[in-house]
Amino acid sequence: MRTLGFWLLALTVGCASTESIMEPKATPKPHAMEMHGDVRQDPYYWLNDRENPEVIAYLDAENAYRQEGMQPVKALEDVLFTEMTNRLNPDESSVPVQMDGFWYQTRYEKGSEYPRYYRREGAIDGPETCILDVNLLAEGQAYCQVSGIHLTADHQRMAYGVDFVSRRLYTLRFVDLATNTTWDYEVPGTSGGFAWAADGETFFYATKDPVTLRVDKIWRQVLGSSAEPTLVYEETDETFSCGVFRSKSKKFIHIATGATDVDEFWYLDASQPTQDFTVLRPRELGVEYSASHFGDAWFIRSNLGGRKNYALFKAPLSDPSAWTPFLEARPDVLLEGAEFFKDYLVTEERSQGLVQLMIRPWNGGTPHQIVQEEETYSLYAGSNPTEDTEWMRYGYTSLVTPNSTFEYNMRTGERRLLKQQEVMGGYDASKYVTRRFWATASDGTRIPMSWVGPKEAENTPVPTLLYGYGSYGITIDPSFSIARLSLLERGMAYAIAHIRGGEYLGREWYETGRMEHKTNTFTDFIACAEFLQNEHKASELYAMGGSAGGLLMGTVLNLRPDLWSGVIAAVPFVDVVTTMLDESIPLTTGEYSEWGNPNEKEAYFRMKGYSPYDNVAALDYPPLLITTGLHDSQVQYWEPAKWIARLRALRSNHAPLYMYCNMDTGHGGASGRYEAYRETAMEYAFFLGLLEGTIN
């Protein structure tokens, strides 16, 4: 099949030189699409058939062309990969977590690509058992990803899901922990969503629509049963996606379903798994909520009543519809989450972009904050499965501080560092400095950035990589990266643009970066780039983003190609209109409230106005590396493949233009602990090669 594919491609691009590989040029084939009286020409539409040998040949040719074009930095790429992986502790382990008298821990061991899951019974130093070795699962597989482990209430059985294709379709497997044996029983094609009932026999799981991969059904089954599973919930609204899980209290099984701006939550007594689920509050457009069981009440985080930054409500178990505000919404504080303990409520609150953990005694005592010192950081509640404790675990990291796990006594204020990520070979944080800058957007809005660079160059322009995302209300908080040290050590700086479309400055920050306000995302990013240049922070400016951040890259390339010395667009969502018109593609219908529905005229033309693929023009584009995966279920490989084909055909210059298509994986790239760094090393070698002039 591959041989035939290359023969077909030769008809398209001509015979390759004996000295170098010719730039691939996909054959344009007429394909007109009409909507709302507008006709779009898509000459590369045919690339959407992954079964077509001509398509596979084109992807192989792009891979070969990139490999040859980046040959001058191949040795650097290998050096970077070695640097990155040598910094990893070969025996990295998580801090043990105690649950019901068992201590659980995840460990990597020297020479292994995948984790092993261990547990000790009775005490943290009790006898140890390996309950799952992912390395054994991965033997002979190009890809292996475990969705997580799920334990019965008595900890005698375990379920986990495994994906060998990278389409995020998991096969459930079951282990009897008392005998450490795996059942000869599997459930294929699940989303990974799972919950055990209290009896340890009955379980619930979620599946996806086979075409769109939207999670749409929840099933009940009994372990080992040959009977057909029982459908307990079906989400028929194509804009919604659902999931199933067990409450922290273990008393309830929950089904959560929702779209961008509406949620619905169902519950079932875990001791009565054959009963029907009950809705906590019927869906209402614009009302988002999630619920947690604690004590004799439901605690609900919701935007009910126009509370954009969310309030915390309380309702009795006997009357879940009777919501009473427990912690009111505040205009300058985004309530992101809550953890429940016997004597304390802990809330995660974001103020001016920074997360705060607030300790709130149930007895009415004065709330207090766990104070942090750096001016930009990431802070989050850790694994806290036990309610009856005064010690809370939380995680902390920044652009200069490795990932750290702390334990905090909510009564005394004592804080203990349990573990900090070890950087093998040594790491001196004092060599680097992190700052928060504010750019000004075209409409006058101040846009925050988190920045890190060599301390000695803090007041000197240095080559800078600017990263951005800006969609779905997802906030990219600053965190430490072992890989990024390879850039910092070579004198580069790194910045994250906290642009609208995320929730860094609250829910309004998201609302003003989606739908009819989506262009704010792009102009915010450009404003951040201009700030770095105008304030003499950046001597050369590079940009990177992935998925929806790849859309950002494609759009700012069209708007301001002159700003960038080089760009990487990872698994980029770039063919916005065509994708959002195709309801058979995964994630399409569920994202109408993020981008708009192009079946509506106004939304169609708005989206067409910024869609990177539809706006490629005869411009001098900067050097560009595009990455994708053949099995990507979120952004189909053909979007970047079509984009690079159109860029090759229309651009007015010949700067380096490469695409890397991983033929074995999907949206998340390689699955192995070490192997995952190969693509990062390639990406950083691209930037450094441009900086050094070895790629030109």
C-alpha positions in Angstrom: 0.0 0.0 0.0 2.8 2.4 0.9 4.6 1.6 -2.4 1.5 2.3 -4.4 1.1 5.6 -2.5 4.5 6.8 -3.3 4.0 6.0 -7.0 0.8 8.1 -7.0 2.6 10.9 -5.2 5.3 10.9 -7.8 2.7 11.8 -10.4 1.8 14.8 -8.3 5.2 16.3 -7.3 7.5 14.9 -9.9 10.6 12.7 -9.3 12.8 13.6 -6.3 16.3 14.9 -6.9 19.1 12.5 -6.1 20.5 15.2 -3.9 17.5 16.4 -1.9 13.8 15.7 -1.5 11.5 18.1 -3.4 9.0 20.2 -1.5 5.7 18.2 -1.4 2.9 19.8 -3.4 -0.5 18.2 -3.0 -2.6 18.1 -6.2 -5.4 20.6 -6.1 -8.7 19.0 -7.0 -11.8 21.1 -7.5 -14.2 21.1 -4.6 -16.7 23.9 -4.1 -18.8 24.3 -1.0 -21.7 26.8 -0.9 -23.5 28.1 2.1 -25.5 31.3 2.6 -24.8 32.3 -1.0 -21.1 32.1 -0.4 -18.9 29.7 -2.4 -15.6 28.5 -0.8 -13.1 26.6 -2.9 -11.3 23.8 -1.1 -8.9 22.2 -3.5 -7.4 19.9 -0.8 -10.6 18.5 0.6 -9.6 15.1 -0.7 -7.0 14.8 2.0 -9.7 13.9 4.5 -9.6 10.2 3.5 -7.0 8.4 5.7 -7.7 5.1 3.8 -6.6 6.7 0.5 -3.0 5.5 -0.3 -2.4 8.9 -2.0 -3.2 10.7 1.2 -0.8 8.4 3.2 1.9 9.0 0.6 1.5 12.7 0.9 1.8 12.6 4.7 4.9 10.3 4.3 6.4 12.8 1.8 5.8 15.7 4.2 7.5 13.7 7.0 10.5 13.0 4.7 10.8 16.6 3.6 10.7 17.8 7.2 13.3 15.3 8.3 15.7 16.4 5.5 15.0 20.1 6.0 15.8 19.8 9.7 18.8 17.5 9.2 21.2 20.4 10.1 19.7 20.3 13.7 19.3 16.6 14.0 22.4 16.4 16.3 21.0 19.2 18.4 17.7 17.5 18.6 19.4 14.4 19.9 21.3 16.5 22.4 18.1 18.2 23.6 16.3 14.9 24.0 19.2 13.5 26.0 19.3 16.7 28.2 15.6 16.6 28.8 15.4 12.9 29.7 18.6 13.0 31.8 16.9 15.6 34.0 14.1 13.1 34.8 14.5 11.1 38.0 14.5 7.5 36.7 12.8 6.4 39.9 10.2 9.2 40.1 7.3 8.5 42.4 4.2 10.2 43.7 3.5 11.0 47.3 1.6 8.0 48.8 -2.1 8.7 49.3 -4.1 7.1 52.1 -7.6 5.7 51.4 -9.4 3.6 53.9 -6.3 2.0 55.4 -4.5 1.5 52.1 -1.7 3.7 50.8 -1.5 4.1 47.0 1.5 5.3 45.0 2.5 5.7 41.4 6.1 5.1 40.5 8.4 5.2 37.4 11.4 2.9 37.7 14.7 3.1 36.0 14.5 2.2 32.3 10.7 2.2 32.2 8.5 4.3 29.9 5.3 3.8 31.8 4.2 3.9 35.5 3.6 1.2 37.9 0.8 1.5 40.5 1.5 0.2 44.0 -0.3 -0.1 47.3 0.5 -0.8 50.9 -2.0 -2.2 53.4 -2.4 -1.0 56.9 0.4 1.6 57.0 2.7 3.6 54.8 5.5 1.1 55.4 3.3 -2.0 55.2 3.7 -4.8 52.7 3.7 -3.6 49.1 2.0 -4.9 46.1 2.2 -3.8 42.4 -1.5 -3.6 41.4 -0.8 -2.5 37.8 2.3 -2.4 35.6 1.6 -0.3 32.5 4.9 -1.3 31.0 3.6 -4.9 30.6 0.4 -3.6 28.9 2.6 -1.5 26.5 4.7 -4.4 25.3 4.5 -4.6 21.5 2.3 -1.5 21.3 3.2 1.8 19.5 0.9 3.6 21.9 -0.5 2.9 25.4 -2.5 5.1 27.7 -4.4 4.1 30.9 -7.4 6.2 31.7 -7.0 5.8 35.5 -7.7 3.2 38.1 -11.0 2.8 39.9 -11.3 0.9 43.2 -14.3 -0.7 44.8 -15.5 0.7 48.2 -13.8 -2.2 50.0 -10.6 -1.9 47.8 -10.8 -5.6 46.7 -11.3 -5.0 43.0 -9.9 -2.5 40.5 -11.0 -1.4 37.0 -8.9 0.5 34.5 -9.3 1.5 30.9 -6.5 1.2 28.3 -6.2 2.7 24.8 -3.7 1.4 22.3 -4.7 3.6 19.3 -4.7 7.1 20.7 -8.4 7.7 19.8 -9.4 8.0 23.5 -11.4 4.8 23.3 -10.6 2.7 26.2 -11.1 -1.0 26.9 -12.1 -1.7 30.5 -10.2 -4.4 32.3 -10.8 -5.7 35.8 -8.4 -7.0 38.5 -9.1 -9.0 41.7 -6.7 -7.3 44.1 -7.1 -10.0 46.8 -5.5 -12.6 44.4 -3.8 -10.1 42.0 -5.4 -11.7 39.0 -7.0 -10.1 36.0 -10.5 -11.2 35.0 -11.0 -12.8 31.6 -13.6 -10.2 31.0 -13.4 -6.8 29.1 -15.6 -4.0 28.0 -14.3 -2.4 24.8 -15.1 1.0 23.3 -15.6 3.1 26.4 -14.8 6.8 27.1 -12.8 5.9 30.3 -15.6 7.3 32.5 -16.4 4.7 35.2 -18.0 4.2 38.7 -18.4 1.2 41.0 -21.6 0.7 42.9 -21.3 -0.1 46.6 -21.7 -3.8 46.1 -18.4 -4.1 44.3 -20.1 -6.1 41.5 -22.2 -3.5 39.6 -20.5 -0.8 37.6 -21.4 2.1 35.4 -19.5 3.2 32.3 -19.7 5.7 29.4 -19.5 5.1 25.7 -19.1 7.4 22.7 -21.1 7.8 19.5 -19.0 5.7 17.0 -19.0 8.5 14.4 -18.7 11.7 16.3 -17.0 10.3 19.4 -19.3 12.4 21.6 -19.8 10.7 25.0 -23.6 10.1 24.8 -24.5 6.9 26.7 -24.1 5.6 30.3 -24.5 1.8 30.9 -24.9 -0.5 33.9 -23.3 -3.9 34.0 -22.4 -6.6 36.5 -18.8 -7.8 36.5 -18.5 -11.1 34.6 -22.1 -11.1 33.4 -22.8 -12.4 29.9 -26.1 -10.4 29.8 -26.4 -7.3 27.7 -25.5 -4.1 29.6 -28.4 -1.9 30.6 -28.6 1.6 29.1 -29.3 3.9 32.1 -28.9 7.3 30.4 -28.7 8.6 26.8 -27.8 12.2 25.9 -29.8 12.9 22.8 -28.9 16.6 22.5 -26.0 16.6 20.1 -24.5 19.7 21.7 -24.1 17.9 25.1 -21.6 15.3 26.3 -21.9 13.3 29.4 -19.8 11.3 32.0 -20.2 9.1 35.0 -18.3 9.0 38.3 -18.6 8.2 42.0 -18.8 10.9 44.7 -15.9 11.6 47.1 -18.2 10.3 49.8 -18.8 7.1 47.9 -22.5 7.4 48.7 -23.6 8.4 45.2 -23.1 7.6 41.5 -23.3 10.7 39.4 -24.0 11.5 35.8 -22.9 14.9 34.6 -23.9 16.2 31.2 -23.5 19.6 29.7 -22.5 21.9 26.9 -20.5 25.2 27.1 -23.0 27.2 29.1 -25.5 24.7 30.5 -25.2 21.7 32.8 -27.4 18.9 34.2 -26.5 16.7 37.2 -28.0 13.3 38.1 -27.5 11.1 41.2 -28.2 7.6 42.4 -27.7 6.0 45.8 -24.6 3.8 45.2 -26.2 1.1 47.4 -29.2 0.8 45.1 -27.6 0.5 41.6 -30.6 -0.9 39.9 -32.8 2.1 40.8 -33.3 5.1 38.5 -31.1 8.2 38.5 -32.7 11.4 39.8 -32.0 14.8 38.3 -30.7 17.4 40.8 -31.9 20.3 38.7 -33.2 20.1 35.1 -31.1 21.8 32.5 -31.7 25.5 31.8 -29.9 27.4 29.1 -27.3 29.6 30.7 -27.2 27.8 34.0 -24.0 26.0 34.8 -23.6 23.9 37.9 -21.8 21.0 39.5 -22.6 19.3 42.8 -20.8 17.6 45.7 -22.3 15.5 48.5 -21.0 16.3 52.0 -22.7 15.4 55.2 -26.5 15.9 55.0 -26.4 18.3 52.0 -25.5 19.0 48.5 -23.1 21.8 47.8 -23.5 23.3 44.3 -21.1 25.6 42.5 -23.2 27.5 40.0 -23.7 30.7 38.1 -27.5 30.7 38.8 -29.1 34.1 38.7 -26.4 35.7 36.6 -23.6 35.0 39.1 -20.8 35.0 36.4 -18.0 34.1 38.8 -20.0 31.4 40.5 -21.5 31.1 44.0 -21.6 28.1 46.3 -25.1 27.0 47.1 -26.4 24.5 49.7 -29.4 22.2 49.4 -30.7 19.4 51.7 -30.4 15.9 50.4 -34.1 15.5 50.8 -34.9 18.6 48.6 -32.0 19.1 46.2 -33.9 21.8 44.3 -34.0 24.1 47.3 -30.7 26.0 46.7 -29.7 28.6 49.3 -26.6 30.7 48.7 -23.8 29.6 51.1 -20.9 31.6 49.6 -22.0 34.4 47.4 -20.5 35.3 44.0 -18.0 38.2 43.9 -17.3 40.3 40.9 -13.5 40.2 41.3 -13.1 36.6 42.5 -13.7 33.4 40.4 -14.8 30.4 42.5 -13.0 27.6 40.8 -13.7 24.7 43.2 -14.2 23.4 46.7 -12.8 20.6 48.9 -14.8 19.3 51.8 -13.4 18.1 55.1 -15.0 17.2 58.4 -14.1 20.6 60.1 -13.2 22.8 57.1 -14.3 23.9 53.7 -11.5 24.8 51.3 -12.3 27.0 48.3 -10.1 27.5 45.2 -10.5 31.2 44.3 -8.9 33.1 41.5 -8.3 36.8 42.0 -6.4 39.0 39.6 -5.4 35.8 37.8 -3.8 34.1 40.8 -5.4 31.2 42.6 -5.8 31.3 46.4 -6.7 28.5 48.7 -9.0 29.7 51.4 -9.5 27.7 54.6 -13.0 28.2 55.9 -13.9 26.5 59.3 -17.4 25.1 59.5 -17.7 26.4 63.0 -17.8 30.0 61.8 -14.2 30.8 62.5 -12.3 33.4 60.4 -11.3 32.2 57.0 -7.6 32.4 56.1 -5.5 32.1 53.0 -2.4 30.0 52.3 0.0 32.7 51.3 2.3 32.4 48.3 5.3 34.6 47.7 6.0 34.6 43.9 4.2 37.0 41.7 3.0 34.4 39.2 2.5 30.7 40.0 0.1 27.7 39.9 -1.7 26.6 43.0 -4.2 23.8 43.3 -5.8 21.4 45.8 -4.1 18.0 45.6 -5.4 14.5 46.3 -7.6 14.6 49.4 -9.8 11.5 49.4 -10.3 11.5 53.2 -12.7 14.0 54.8 -11.8 13.2 58.4 -8.4 15.0 58.6 -7.1 18.5 59.4 -4.2 18.1 56.9 -4.9 19.2 53.4 -2.6 18.5 50.5 -2.0 21.0 47.7 0.2 21.4 44.7 2.4 24.4 43.9 4.7 25.3 40.9 5.9 28.3 39.0 8.0 29.0 36.0 11.1 28.6 38.2 9.8 26.4 41.0 9.6 22.6 40.3 6.3 20.9 41.0 5.8 20.6 44.8 3.4 18.7 47.0 2.6 20.3 50.4 0.6 19.3 53.4 -1.1 22.1 55.3 -2.6 21.8 58.8 -5.8 23.8 58.5 -6.0 24.2 62.3 -2.5 25.3 63.2 -1.2 26.7 59.9 1.8 24.4 59.8 3.0 23.7 56.3 5.2 20.7 55.3 6.9 20.1 51.9 6.3 16.4 51.2 8.0 16.3 47.8 9.5 18.5 45.2 10.2 17.4 41.6 13.8 16.5 41.4 15.9 17.8 38.5 18.7 15.3 38.0 22.1 16.8 37.5 21.1 19.8 39.6 19.0 22.9 39.1 19.8 26.4 40.4 16.5 28.4 40.5 18.5 31.5 41.4 19.8 31.7 37.8 16.3 32.5 36.5 13.7 35.1 37.3 9.9 35.1 36.8 7.8 38.2 36.3 4.2 39.2 35.4 3.8 41.8 32.7 0.7 43.6 31.4 0.3 44.5 27.7 -2.5 46.8 26.5 -4.9 45.5 23.8 -6.3 47.5 21.0 -9.5 48.2 23.0 -7.5 49.3 26.0 -7.9 46.1 28.0 -4.8 45.1 30.0 -3.6 41.6 29.1 -1.4 39.7 31.7 1.6 37.6 30.8 3.8 35.3 32.9 7.4 35.5 31.9 10.6 33.6 32.8 14.2 34.2 31.6 17.8 34.1 32.7 18.3 36.5 35.6 21.4 38.0 34.1 19.3 39.0 31.0 16.3 40.4 32.9 16.8 43.9 31.5 18.3 42.8 28.2 16.3 41.8 25.1 16.6 38.1 24.5 15.1 35.6 22.1 11.6 34.9 23.5 9.1 32.1 22.9 5.5 33.3 23.5 2.9 30.6 24.2 -0.9 31.0 23.9 -4.2 29.1 24.0 -7.2 31.3 24.8 -10.3 29.1 24.3 -12.9 27.1 26.3 -12.3 29.0 29.4 -9.2 27.0 29.9 -6.5 28.9 31.9 -2.9 28.1 31.1 -1.2 28.7 34.5 2.6 29.0 34.7 4.3 25.8 35.7 7.8 24.4 35.8 9.1 22.4 32.8 12.2 20.2 32.7 12.2 20.5 28.9 12.0 24.3 28.9 15.3 24.5 30.8 17.0 23.6 27.6 15.8 26.9 26.2 16.5 29.0 29.3 20.0 27.6 29.6 20.7 28.8 26.0 19.7 32.3 26.9 16.1 32.3 25.7 13.0 33.6 27.6 9.6 32.1 27.7 6.2 33.8 28.2 2.6 32.8 28.5 0.0 35.2 27.2 -3.1 35.0 29.4 -5.4 36.2 26.7 -9.2 36.4 26.6 -10.9 33.1 25.9 -9.4 31.6 29.0 -10.6 32.4 32.6 -7.4 33.9 34.0 -9.2 37.1 35.0 -12.6 35.5 35.7 -15.6 34.3 33.7 -16.0 37.6 31.9 -12.4 37.0 30.5 -13.8 33.9 28.8 -17.0 35.5 27.6 -15.2 38.3 25.9 -13.0 35.8 24.1 -15.5 33.5 22.4 -18.3 33.6 19.9 -18.8 37.1 18.5 -15.9 38.3 20.6 -13.4 35.7 19.4 -11.1 38.1 17.6 -10.1 39.5 21.0 -8.2 36.3 21.6 -6.0 37.0 18.5 -5.5 40.7 19.0 -4.7 40.1 22.7 -1.9 37.8 21.6 -0.6 40.3 19.1 -0.6 43.0 21.8 1.5 40.8 24.1 4.0 40.2 21.3 4.2 43.9 20.5 4.7 44.6 24.2 7.7 42.2 24.4 9.2 43.9 21.4 8.4 47.5 22.3 9.6 47.1 25.9 12.8 45.6 24.7 12.1 42.2 26.3 12.4 40.2 23.1 15.2 40.4 20.5 13.6 37.8 18.3 10.1 36.6 18.9 8.8 33.0 18.4 5.3 31.8 19.0 3.7 28.4 19.8 0.2 27.0 20.5 -1.6 23.7 20.2 -5.1 22.6 19.3 -7.3 25.7 19.7 -3.9 27.4 20.4 -3.0 26.2 16.9 -6.0 28.1 15.6 -4.5 31.1 17.4 -1.2 30.5 15.7 -2.8 30.3 12.2 -4.8 33.4 12.7 -2.0 35.6 14.0 0.2 34.4 11.2 -2.4 35.7 8.7 -2.9 39.0 10.7 0.7 39.8 11.5 3.2 37.5 9.8 5.9 40.1 10.3 6.0 39.7 14.1 7.4 36.2 14.2 10.9 34.8 13.7 9.3 31.3 13.8 6.1 29.6 14.8 5.0 26.1 15.8 1.4 25.1 15.5 0.7 21.8 17.3 -2.3 19.7 16.3 -3.9 23.0 15.0 -7.6 23.6 14.6 -7.3 25.7 11.4 -10.2 24.7 9.1 -12.9 26.2 11.3 -15.9 26.6 9.0 -15.6 23.2 7.2 -15.1 21.4 10.4 -18.0 23.1 12.2 -20.3 22.4 9.3 -19.5 18.6 9.4 -21.6 17.1 12.3 -20.0 13.7 11.7 -16.6 15.0 13.0 -15.9 14.5 16.7 -16.6 17.5 18.9 -18.4 19.6 16.3 -21.9 19.9 17.6 -20.8 20.2 21.2 -18.8 23.3 20.3 -21.4 25.5 18.7 -21.5 27.6 21.8 -17.8 28.1 21.7 -17.4 29.2 18.1 -20.9 29.5 16.7 -23.0 27.4 14.4 -22.0 28.1 10.8 -25.4 27.0 9.6 -26.4 30.4 10.9 -25.4 33.2 8.4 -23.9 35.6 10.9 -21.8 32.9 12.6 -20.7 31.5 9.3 -19.2 34.8 8.0 -17.7 35.6 11.4 -15.9 32.3 11.6 -14.8 32.5 8.0 -13.3 35.9 8.7 -10.7 34.4 11.0 -10.4 30.7 10.0 -6.7 30.3 9.2 -7.2 27.9 6.2 -9.8 30.2 4.6 -7.5 33.3 4.9 -4.2 32.0 3.6 -2.9 34.7 1.3 0.1 35.7 -0.8 2.1 36.8 2.2 5.7 36.4 3.4 5.0 33.8 6.1 7.6 33.2 8.8 9.2 29.8 9.3 6.6 27.4 10.4 6.5 23.8 11.8 3.1 22.1 12.0 2.6 18.9 14.0 -0.3 16.4 13.8 -1.2 12.8 14.5 -2.9 10.4 12.0 -5.3 9.1 14.7 -6.1 12.5 16.3 -9.8 12.3 17.4 -10.0 16.0 18.4 -8.4 17.8 15.5 -8.4 15.6 12.4 -5.0 15.3 10.7 -6.4 16.6 7.5 -6.8 20.1 8.8 -3.1 20.7 9.2 -2.4 18.7 6.0 -4.7 20.9 4.0 -3.4 24.0 5.6 0.2 23.3 4.7 -0.8 22.5 1.2 -2.5 25.8 0.8 0.3 27.7 2.4 2.8 26.1 -0.1 0.6 27.1 -3.0 -0.2 30.7 -2.0 2.6 32.1 0.1 5.0 34.7 -1.5 8.2 33.5 0.1 10.1 30.3 0.7 10.8 30.3 4.4 11.1 26.9 6.1 7.7 25.2 6.1 7.5 21.8 7.6 4.9 19.3 8.9 5.4 16.4 11.2 2.7 13.8 11.2 3.0 11.1 13.8 1.6 8.0 12.1 1.1 6.1 15.3 -0.6 8.6 17.7 -3.3 11.2 18.1 -3.9 14.5 19.8 -1.6 14.0 22.8 1.4 12.7 20.9 3.6 9.8 22.2 2.5 8.0 25.4 5.8 6.9 26.9 7.5 8.9 29.6 10.7 9.4 27.7 9.4 9.0 24.2 7.1 12.0 24.7 10.2 14.2 24.9 11.3 13.4 21.3 8.7 15.6 19.8 9.5 18.4 22.3 13.2 18.1 21.4 12.3 18.3 17.7 10.2 21.5 18.3 12.9 23.2 20.4 15.6 22.2 17.8 13.4 24.0 15.2 13.4 27.2 17.2 17.1 27.0 18.1 18.0 26.1 14.5 16.2 29.2 13.3 17.9 31.3 16.0 21.4 30.0 15.1 20.7 30.2 11.3 21.2 26.4 10.7 17.6 26.2 9.5 17.0 28.7 6.7 
